[in-house]
Amino acid sequence: MNLQPVSLNERVKAIDLMRGFSLFGILIINMLTFHSPFLYIDPYKWFNGTLNEGIYRFIDIFIQASFYPLFAMLFGYGLAMQYMRAEASKRPFMPLAVKRLVILLVFGILHAFLIWYGDILITYAIMGFLLIFMIRLPSGWLLGFAAIIYTIPHLLLLGIMFIAAAADPNIYVGYMEIESSIQAYQSGSFAEIFSQRLADWTYSNNFANYIILIATILPFLMVGAAAAKWRLIERTQEKRKLWLALAIGPLLIGLLLKSGPILFEPNYAFVYLQDIFGGPLLAVSYAAIIALLAQKTIVQKLFSPVAKVGQMSLTTYITQSILATTIYYSYGFGLYGQVDLLTGTLIAIGIFVVQLIFAELWFEKFTRGPLEMVWRKWTYGNNFEKTNNSKR
């Protein structure tokens, strides 16, 4: 037998639930870049008015930088699960893993340059290539190396930022870039939008930023892989005390760090501290809370639509970009730069509700999401039962 993808009865419901909630949080924060030139603004001054300021503070503390780390950890968790399945069946893991990641990279390239510049799939694919060369390491080694790769460069950068912020605390604002973004996305041609999208992607993914990105995303994948080798999510009941500690401790510390730009005068050093150290701590707490709650049957039933959205995470992520850019870009309704934070957040919630309904209807007939089917077929070819794709 050839190595097969994970079957439905092997799925861990808590993981799908975590993915679903992560995708909701990611959409809420991504919506800021869908409707505004978020890359180039000072958000603490851009979103004016008591209501908008209150909404941004809530997003800043509870959502910003707190859901993509969880999603990245789950990506690493999934890669490690695939590795362990390959080992158990005595089948080669590397060729299949490389093929899956190459296909994900293709999805990411199409997404980044034809739909939305804020794509994370390219980064996941590249970090995945790095992870699979370390996947044989014991859990403790993965966790230890992840801590070193993450904390040392970020603590050094944080120290430099606080020193620099003492001289000039102002957050960078790119006035020309703001004007260019609004003109292109709100009323530009597709070629002009493509040009702006490329400029925004390059700005976010320049060499220096990408080095920082490696030191950020790769450790999250490594932590997820270590957790998978310990089978922490599958053993939630057995490790209940550990999960309770992870739910409470990181939550309290994370909220304190995330509140830095609000408790003090906001500057880029406090924002960096908030995102790099506060965000991941809150992500760990969210994961623990979901893992514990997912042990209850009533919670599984109540949030089943969220888990189904998580089950088709690739489809969900890319369709969020398609729907949002259609609403805000000129080839759709052209609302870029014209909505306030409340309206944008409500639109994000509306998109997610549509995705919940779609997932419910889709899984009435199929057992995989649309893009998941494509990814699966390109990875495994026709060496799996076609009847697994649809309920007949």
C-alpha positions, 0 to 999 in steps of 0.5 A: 500500500502507498502512504495515504492521507489522514482518514476522517476517523483519524482526525482530531476534532480539537485540532480542527476547532483550533484551526477554525477559530484561528481562521476567524481571528486571522480574518479579523486582523487581515481585514485591516489590510484588506480595507486600509493601507495598514502597512503604512499607517500608525493605527493608534492615530488612524482609526479615529472616534471613540467607537473605532478606537475601542474596537481597535484596542480590543483587536490589538489586545485579543486578536493581533499576533495571537492567532497566526502563531496558533495556526503556524503551530498547528501547521507544524503539528500536522507535518509531524503527524504525517511524519509519525504516520509514515514512520509507523507504516515504514514508508518514506516521508521526505518525498511526499512531504516535499511534494505537499510543500511544493504544491502549497508554495504554488498555491501561495504564489498564486494567492500572493501575486494574483489575489492579496499581498499578505499571503502566508502560504509561501512562508509556511511552505518555506518554513515547512522545508526547513522543518522536515529536515529537523523532524527526526529530532526528539521533542525536547530538542525541537522545543529547545532549538525553537526557544533559542531561535526565537528568543535570542534575535527578538530580545536583541531587536527589542533592546535596540528598539527601546533604545531607538524609541527613546530618541524617536518614539514615532511609528513610521507612517508612509504617506506616499505609500498610503496615497498610492495604495488608496489610488490603486486598490480603490479605483485602479486597473488590474495592472495597477492593482498588481503593481501595488500588490507586488510593491506591498509584498516586496515591502513586507518580504524584503531580505531583512524582514524575511530573516526576522520572519524565519526567526518567528515562524519557524520556531512556531512550527517546531513547537507544534511538531514537538507537541505532536510528537508528545501527542499533547492534543490527543492526550488532553485529558491525561495532561489536563493539569498541564493544559490548565497551566497553559491556559492560565499562565500565558493568558495573564502574562500575554494580556499584560504584554499585549496591553503595553501600547495602551498602558504606555505611550505607543511606540514601535518598541512596545508594539514589537514587545506586544506582537512578538512576545505577548501574541504567542503567549496568548496563542498558547492560552487560546490553544489550551482553552480550546483543547480543554473545552473540546473534550466536552461533547456539547462543545463539539456539537455547538462549534461543529461548523467552526471545526468544519471551517477548520477542516477546509482551512486552505479553502477558507483562507484563500476564499477569505482573500477572494471575498474581501478583495472583491468587496474592497478592490476596484474590480469589485465594489471599490470600497478600499479606504472608505469604510471605518473599523466597525464596518470592516469588522462587521464585514469580516464577521459576515464573511466568516458566517458565510463560510460557516454555512458553506462548510456545513453545506459542503460537508453534507456531500463531500469529506474534503474541502474544494482546494483540499481535494486538489491538494490531496489529488496532486499529492497522492495521485489516484492511489487512494479511494475516490469514494473518500472524496464524496459521500455516496 
